[in-house]
Amino acid sequence: MVTQLLAHGTGEAAAFPVDITYALIGGSWALAISFLVLAFAWKSPRLGPDKHVAVLPGLTRLADSPVLRTALGVLGIAVAVGAVTTGFLARDEHDNPLVGAFFIWLWAGLVPTSLLFGPVGRFLSPVRTLHRWGSAAVGRPPRRGLLDYPQWLGRWPAAAGLFAFVWLELAVVEKGFGAVAWWCAAYLVITAVGAVVFGDTWFSRAEPFEVYSATIATLSPLGRDRSTRMLVLRNPLRGLSDYGTWPGAVAVIAVLLGSTAFDAWSATHSAVGIPARTAILAAFILGVGATFCLATMATGGVTPAQRRAIPGEMAHTLIPIAVGYLVAHYAKYFVEDGQVVLHSWLKAVGLGTPAMWTPFTDHPTALSVLAVAAIIVGHLLAVVAAHDAALRILPRRRHLTGQLALMLLMVGYTFTGLWLLFGG
């Protein structure tokens, strides 16, 4: 059943052959030592977005070609229509192609594709594609809406949409075809209205899955040169500055990070109802956001206005941690259980039988090593990004002392994340 696959991406923590004590001590010490090395060896900002390894003109022409973009848009529409159609055809309420495509192919699948290829969510979005075609049909530029998108709104709608998704995924225990179909219907109405009112700016600022993909894509080795818009090969940490400092920037990352922490916690605390799970999920997310804001603002030598701006200016430093948790929690979920979804699609249209299908074999050692490595590497990259950002943002006399609270918080995130990953 698909719903059996939605409990926890990494599987049973007790099956991990990695010793939790070594993981906790090693991860915490790795961060502390990295911070000390950076403090003495990295004295000026180095991670600006203006440098890259190579320019890729041929790949730029391919990526920008109308044929490829149209093909990706058609693919997104075809998968969406196919998921809904086979969802209605499936007899079982839970072993359902729409449910699997929604939670596994969409949510988990956007992580590796965005890391490898950049913000693919915007090109695969069926609603964005239909909006672009509709605008062309009436002779109206897609960017033009009835109103200008307000700056103060920022990414708050995207954060709210992401919370609605993780609530359905993690707080609702029984999430069969009906629940997913109603969620998608509400999403379609809200997204369509937003696009009409605010133009395609709504997608890049407020549409949850596009913002989700773009956030992950800031760590992609593929990026765009800001002046020429050519595709370039870059140090992934240089792409973090593409995230920007819009209102709600911290909230988006807090939802991603807090929800994966709740996912790990809920693997051993499933016997609670939806109201309690909703409250605990919200507490995890608010805890991440509040502790990050307090840690980044715990510095002297700045004005009150500058202090309030620091969390938004450093929000991008949490992205490697969030991506590390996403990889750790959903690698098995996508690779193995994604095949189950394909089987459910084939079965719904009468093309698949149990005898035809051989699932991918579980590899607990490889999965556990990947999970621990993803979390530790994500935190190490976050320490580097935070140190570089502090050198740019904080007064010179506070370059080191202004980072101490955030450094301690990241060690706490590492310890807590690994502890939850191994089942508490």
Secondary structure per residue as TSV (DSSP state, phi and psi in degrees):
chain	resnum	aa	ss	phi	psi
A	1	M	-	360.0	141.7
A	2	V	G	-62.4	-38.7
A	3	T	G	-64.1	-25.2
A	4	Q	G	-69.6	-19.3
A	5	L	G	-89.3	-5.6
A	6	L	S	-98.3	3.8
A	7	A	S	-74.9	-46.0
A	8	H	-	-161.3	126.5
A	9	G	T	-63.6	-34.3
A	10	T	T	-90.9	-3.8
A	11	G	-	84.0	-161.8
A	12	E	-	-75.1	118.5
A	13	A	G	-63.2	-30.7
A	14	A	G	-64.1	-20.3
A	15	A	G	-81.9	-7.6
A	16	F	-	-70.5	127.3
A	17	P	-	-81.5	-5.1
A	18	V	S	-77.8	131.7
A	19	D	-	-72.1	127.6
A	20	I	H	-65.3	-34.1
A	21	T	H	-63.1	-46.1
A	22	Y	H	-64.3	-38.5
A	23	A	H	-64.2	-44.9
A	24	L	H	-66.3	-48.6
A	25	I	H	-67.3	-45.6
A	26	G	H	-62.2	-43.9
A	27	G	H	-64.5	-43.2
A	28	S	H	-66.6	-42.8
A	29	W	H	-67.6	-35.9
A	30	A	H	-59.8	-42.1
A	31	L	H	-67.3	-44.9
A	32	A	H	-62.6	-44.7
A	33	I	H	-65.8	-40.1
A	34	S	H	-60.3	-41.4
A	35	F	H	-62.2	-42.7
A	36	L	H	-64.7	-41.9
A	37	V	H	-62.9	-45.3
A	38	L	H	-62.2	-38.6
A	39	A	H	-59.7	-33.9
A	40	F	H	-100.0	-23.1
A	41	A	H	-107.1	-13.9
A	42	W	-	-122.8	92.8
A	43	K	-	-103.3	-9.2
A	44	S	S	-141.5	154.6
A	45	P	-	-61.5	137.5
A	46	R	-	-129.4	-5.1
A	47	L	-	-107.8	38.0
A	48	G	-	-68.3	158.6
A	49	P	T	-81.7	1.8
A	50	D	T	-89.1	0.5
A	51	K	-	-117.9	147.6
A	52	H	-	-149.5	166.6
A	53	V	S	-82.0	-43.2
A	54	A	E	-156.9	149.7
A	55	V	E	-93.1	140.8
A	56	L	-	-121.5	77.3
A	57	P	H	-65.5	-39.8
A	58	G	H	-64.4	-43.6
A	59	L	H	-67.1	-31.9
A	60	T	H	-63.9	-44.8
A	61	R	H	-62.2	-39.2
A	62	L	H	-66.7	-46.5
A	63	A	H	-65.8	-32.6
A	64	D	T	-92.0	-0.3
A	65	S	-	-68.8	134.9
A	66	P	H	-57.3	-32.2
A	67	V	H	-63.3	-48.1
A	68	L	H	-65.4	-43.8
A	69	R	H	-65.6	-37.6
A	70	T	H	-66.2	-41.1
A	71	A	H	-62.6	-41.6
A	72	L	H	-66.1	-39.7
A	73	G	H	-63.1	-42.9
A	74	V	H	-64.4	-39.5
A	75	L	H	-61.5	-44.5
A	76	G	H	-60.6	-42.1
A	77	I	H	-66.8	-41.8
A	78	A	H	-63.5	-41.9
A	79	V	H	-66.3	-41.6
A	80	A	H	-63.5	-47.1
A	81	V	H	-64.9	-41.3
A	82	G	H	-63.5	-39.4
A	83	A	H	-64.3	-43.4
A	84	V	H	-68.0	-43.6
A	85	T	H	-64.3	-50.6
A	86	T	H	-68.3	-26.1
A	87	G	H	-63.3	-41.4
A	88	F	H	-70.0	-32.5
A	89	L	H	-74.7	-28.8
A	90	A	-	-63.7	139.0
A	91	R	S	-82.0	-35.2
A	92	D	S	-82.0	135.3
A	93	E	S	-66.5	-29.6
A	94	H	S	-107.3	-39.7
A	95	D	S	-80.5	74.8
A	96	N	-	-126.4	132.8
A	97	P	H	-59.4	-37.3
A	98	L	H	-64.9	-43.3
A	99	V	H	-61.7	-46.2
A	100	G	H	-66.6	-43.6
A	101	A	I	-62.9	-36.7
A	102	F	I	-68.0	-49.7
A	103	F	I	-86.4	-31.2
A	104	I	I	-101.3	-58.2
A	105	W	I	-67.4	-41.7
A	106	L	I	-76.9	-63.9
A	107	W	I	-67.2	-53.3
A	108	A	I	-75.2	-34.2
A	109	G	T	-69.4	-27.9
A	110	L	H	-68.5	-18.7
A	111	V	H	-67.6	-59.7
A	112	P	H	-67.4	-37.3
A	113	T	H	-66.4	-38.7
A	114	S	H	-72.0	-35.2
A	115	L	H	-65.6	-37.9
A	116	L	H	-83.8	-41.2
A	117	F	H	-115.7	-1.7
A	118	G	S	94.6	-162.6
A	119	P	-	-74.9	69.2
A	120	V	T	-69.4	-17.4
A	121	G	H	-58.2	-34.3
A	122	R	H	-70.6	-27.3
A	123	F	H	-88.8	-23.8
A	124	L	H	-92.9	-9.7
A	125	S	-	-63.5	116.9
A	126	P	H	-66.8	-34.3
A	127	V	H	-70.4	-41.6
A	128	R	H	-61.8	-42.2
A	129	T	H	-62.1	-46.0
A	130	L	H	-64.1	-36.9
A	131	H	H	-65.3	-40.7
A	132	R	H	-65.1	-43.3
A	133	W	H	-65.9	-41.5
A	134	G	H	-63.8	-40.1
A	135	S	H	-64.0	-40.8
A	136	A	H	-64.9	-36.4
A	137	A	H	-65.3	-33.5
A	138	V	T	-98.6	5.2
A	139	G	T	70.6	33.8
A	140	R	-	-118.8	131.5
A	141	P	-	-59.1	136.2
A	142	P	T	-58.0	-31.6
A	143	R	T	-70.8	-21.0
A	144	R	-	-85.5	124.3
A	145	G	-	-120.1	-171.7
A	146	L	S	-72.2	-29.8
A	147	L	S	-135.1	159.0
A	148	D	-	-78.3	140.1
A	149	Y	-	-67.5	124.0
A	150	P	-	-70.6	136.1
A	151	Q	G	-62.1	-36.8
A	152	W	G	-67.3	-20.7
A	153	L	G	-74.4	-33.3
A	154	G	T	48.1	-130.0
A	155	R	T	-102.1	14.2
A	156	W	H	-60.7	-41.4
A	157	P	H	-61.5	-37.0
A	158	A	H	-64.7	-41.5
A	159	A	H	-61.5	-41.4
A	160	A	H	-65.1	-41.4
A	161	G	H	-65.3	-39.9
A	162	L	H	-65.5	-38.4
A	163	F	H	-63.5	-40.5
A	164	A	H	-61.4	-37.3
A	165	F	H	-68.3	-51.1
A	166	V	H	-67.0	-27.1
A	167	W	I	-63.0	-46.1
A	168	L	I	-65.1	-39.5
A	169	E	I	-70.9	-41.3
A	170	L	I	-109.5	-30.5
A	171	A	I	-93.2	-30.2
A	172	V	-	-87.0	116.7
A	173	V	S	-73.5	-49.4
A	174	E	-	-97.4	102.3
A	175	K	-	-124.2	77.7
A	176	G	-	-88.4	-161.6
A	177	F	H	-59.2	-42.6
A	178	G	H	-60.6	-46.6
A	179	A	H	-63.5	-44.5
A	180	V	H	-66.9	-40.4
A	181	A	H	-62.9	-42.7
A	182	W	H	-65.9	-39.0
A	183	W	H	-61.8	-46.3
A	184	C	H	-64.4	-35.9
A	185	A	H	-65.4	-43.6
A	186	A	H	-64.3	-41.5
A	187	Y	H	-60.8	-43.7
A	188	L	H	-61.4	-44.8
A	189	V	H	-64.5	-48.4
A	190	I	H	-62.8	-43.5
A	191	T	H	-67.2	-41.8
A	192	A	H	-64.0	-43.7
A	193	V	H	-63.9	-43.4
A	194	G	H	-60.5	-40.4
A	195	A	H	-67.4	-38.9
A	196	V	H	-67.4	-41.3
A	197	V	H	-74.9	-43.7
A	198	F	H	-113.3	3.7
A	199	G	T	72.8	-167.4
A	200	D	T	-75.0	-3.0
A	201	T	H	-60.8	-29.1
A	202	W	H	-57.9	-38.6
A	203	F	H	-68.4	-45.6
A	204	S	H	-73.8	-23.0
A	205	R	H	-105.0	-34.5
A	206	A	H	-121.9	-19.1
A	207	E	-	-76.0	121.3
A	208	P	H	-61.9	-42.4
A	209	F	H	-74.9	-32.8
A	210	E	H	-69.4	-41.7
A	211	V	H	-65.0	-39.2
A	212	Y	H	-58.4	-49.1
A	213	S	H	-64.4	-44.4
A	214	A	H	-65.5	-35.4
A	215	T	H	-64.2	-47.3
A	216	I	H	-63.8	-37.7
A	217	A	H	-67.1	-15.2
A	218	T	T	-62.8	-20.0
A	219	L	T	-96.6	7.7
A	220	S	S	-75.8	143.9
A	221	P	S	-69.5	-12.7
A	222	L	E	-96.8	129.2
A	223	G	E	-145.5	-176.7
A	224	R	E	-115.5	134.6
A	225	D	-	-68.4	131.4
A	226	R	T	-67.4	-27.9
A	227	S	T	-91.1	-43.9
A	228	T	T	-97.1	-15.7
A	229	R	-	63.0	19.7
A	230	M	-	-78.5	148.1
A	231	L	E	-69.7	137.6
A	232	V	E	-133.6	155.7
A	233	L	E	-94.3	127.4
A	234	R	-	-139.0	165.2
A	235	N	-	-66.8	122.1
A	236	P	G	-54.8	-31.1
A	237	L	G	-67.1	-23.0
A	238	R	G	-71.2	-22.0
A	239	G	G	-79.1	-12.8
A	240	L	G	-61.1	-30.8
A	241	S	G	-67.3	-15.1
A	242	D	G	-67.0	-16.7
A	243	Y	G	-65.0	-33.7
A	244	G	-	80.9	179.7
A	245	T	-	-124.7	33.9
A	246	W	-	-62.7	153.0
A	247	P	T	-55.0	138.0
A	248	G	T	88.7	1.9
A	249	A	H	-62.5	-42.7
A	250	V	H	-68.6	-36.7
A	251	A	H	-62.0	-40.3
A	252	V	H	-61.0	-47.8
A	253	I	H	-67.3	-38.0
A	254	A	H	-61.8	-38.6
A	255	V	H	-63.9	-45.8
A	256	L	H	-64.1	-46.2
A	257	L	H	-74.0	-44.7
A	258	G	H	-65.6	-35.8
A	259	S	H	-70.9	-36.4
A	260	T	H	-69.9	-34.3
A	261	A	H	-64.7	-41.9
A	262	F	H	-64.0	-37.9
A	263	D	H	-57.9	-44.8
A	264	A	H	-66.2	-42.5
A	265	W	H	-63.1	-41.9
A	266	S	H	-69.8	-14.9
A	267	A	T	-62.5	-26.9
A	268	T	T	-116.4	8.5
A	269	H	-	-138.1	56.8
A	270	S	-	-88.8	-12.5
A	271	A	-	-88.1	52.6
A	272	V	S	-132.9	155.9
A	273	G	-	-80.2	175.4
A	274	I	H	-61.5	-45.5
A	275	P	H	-57.9	-43.5
A	276	A	H	-67.0	-42.2
A	277	R	H	-64.9	-37.4
A	278	T	H	-63.7	-44.1
A	279	A	H	-65.3	-41.1
A	280	I	H	-69.8	-40.0
A	281	L	H	-58.5	-47.0
A	282	A	H	-62.3	-37.4
A	283	A	H	-65.2	-40.5
A	284	F	H	-60.1	-47.1
A	285	I	H	-66.6	-46.2
A	286	L	H	-63.8	-35.5
A	287	G	H	-63.2	-43.1
A	288	V	H	-62.3	-49.2
A	289	G	H	-62.8	-43.8
A	290	A	H	-67.8	-45.6
A	291	T	H	-65.5	-37.0
A	292	F	H	-65.3	-46.2
A	293	C	H	-61.4	-43.8
A	294	L	H	-64.5	-41.5
A	295	A	H	-67.8	-41.7
A	296	T	H	-72.1	-28.2
A	297	M	H	-86.7	-4.6
A	298	A	-	-81.8	66.3
A	299	T	-	-144.3	154.7
A	300	G	S	-101.3	179.9
A	301	G	S	77.5	15.6
A	302	V	S	-129.5	157.8
A	303	T	-	-78.7	162.7
A	304	P	H	-55.9	-39.2
A	305	A	H	-66.0	-41.5
A	306	Q	H	-64.9	-38.9
A	307	R	H	-62.5	-42.5
A	308	R	H	-65.9	-27.8
A	309	A	H	-82.4	-19.6
A	310	I	H	-59.3	-45.8
A	311	P	H	-55.4	-43.5
A	312	G	H	-65.7	-37.2
A	313	E	H	-71.0	-20.8
A	314	M	T	-111.8	7.7
A	315	A	G	-58.6	-34.3
A	316	H	G	-62.8	-21.1
A	317	T	G	-70.5	-15.9
A	318	L	G	-84.2	-14.1
A	319	I	H	-60.9	-45.5
A	320	P	H	-58.8	-35.9
A	321	I	H	-66.7	-46.3
A	322	A	H	-61.1	-43.0
A	323	V	H	-66.6	-38.9
A	324	G	H	-59.0	-43.2
A	325	Y	H	-66.2	-40.6
A	326	L	H	-61.8	-43.9
A	327	V	H	-63.9	-44.8
A	328	A	H	-62.1	-38.5
A	329	H	H	-87.8	-25.1
A	330	Y	H	-119.6	6.0
A	331	A	H	-62.5	-53.5
A	332	K	H	-63.3	-41.4
A	333	Y	H	-52.8	-43.9
A	334	F	H	-81.3	-48.1
A	335	V	H	-67.5	-48.7
A	336	E	T	-86.1	-51.7
A	337	D	H	-74.7	-20.2
A	338	G	H	-60.7	-30.7
A	339	Q	H	-69.3	-33.0
A	340	V	H	-63.6	-38.0
A	341	V	H	-65.2	-43.8
A	342	L	H	-59.0	-41.3
A	343	H	H	-62.8	-39.4
A	344	S	H	-67.3	-32.9
A	345	W	H	-64.0	-49.7
A	346	L	H	-61.4	-39.7
A	347	K	H	-67.3	-35.6
A	348	A	H	-65.2	-30.1
A	349	V	T	-103.0	11.2
A	350	G	T	80.0	19.7
A	351	L	-	-106.8	-8.0
A	352	G	-	-121.5	142.5
A	353	T	-	-131.1	153.0
A	354	P	G	-54.1	-31.3
A	355	A	G	-68.9	-25.3
A	356	M	G	-79.7	-18.0
A	357	W	-	-111.0	125.1
A	358	T	-	-119.6	112.7
A	359	P	-	-71.2	157.7
A	360	F	-	-62.6	137.3
A	361	T	-	-76.2	137.6
A	362	D	-	-71.5	138.9
A	363	H	-	-129.0	87.0
A	364	P	H	-61.1	-36.5
A	365	T	H	-65.2	-49.6
A	366	A	H	-62.7	-39.6
A	367	L	H	-67.4	-40.1
A	368	S	H	-68.9	-41.5
A	369	V	H	-63.6	-42.9
A	370	L	H	-61.3	-43.2
A	371	A	H	-63.8	-48.4
A	372	V	H	-64.4	-44.4
A	373	A	H	-61.9	-40.9
A	374	A	H	-62.5	-41.9
A	375	I	H	-67.5	-46.4
A	376	I	H	-67.9	-45.0
A	377	V	H	-63.2	-40.1
A	378	G	H	-59.1	-42.5
A	379	H	H	-68.8	-38.2
A	380	L	H	-63.0	-44.0
A	381	L	H	-63.5	-36.0
A	382	A	H	-65.7	-38.2
A	383	V	H	-62.4	-43.3
A	384	V	H	-62.3	-47.6
A	385	A	H	-63.1	-40.0
A	386	A	H	-67.6	-39.7
A	387	H	H	-63.4	-45.7
A	388	D	H	-63.7	-40.8
A	389	A	H	-65.5	-38.4
A	390	A	H	-63.5	-37.1
A	391	L	H	-64.0	-29.9
A	392	R	H	-84.6	-33.1
A	393	I	H	-97.3	-42.0
A	394	L	S	-84.9	154.3
A	395	P	-	-59.7	151.0
A	396	R	G	-54.6	-40.9
A	397	R	G	-69.3	-14.2
A	398	R	G	-109.9	11.9
A	399	H	T	-57.2	-38.8
A	400	L	T	-95.7	-51.2
A	401	T	G	-63.8	-31.1
A	402	G	G	-70.1	-14.6
A	403	Q	G	-95.6	-12.3
A	404	L	H	-60.5	-44.3
A	405	A	H	-63.5	-42.1
A	406	L	H	-67.5	-37.8
A	407	M	H	-62.1	-45.2
A	408	L	H	-62.9	-38.3
A	409	L	H	-63.5	-41.9
A	410	M	H	-66.5	-36.5
A	411	V	H	-61.7	-41.6
A	412	G	H	-63.1	-40.3
A	413	Y	H	-60.4	-43.9
A	414	T	H	-61.7	-49.9
A	415	F	H	-59.2	-48.5
A	416	T	H	-65.8	-41.6
A	417	G	H	-63.1	-45.9
A	418	L	H	-67.1	-38.7
A	419	W	H	-62.5	-42.9
A	420	L	H	-67.7	-39.0
A	421	L	H	-59.4	-36.8
A	422	F	T	-89.6	15.8
A	423	G	T	88.7	17.0
A	424	G	-	66.4	360.0
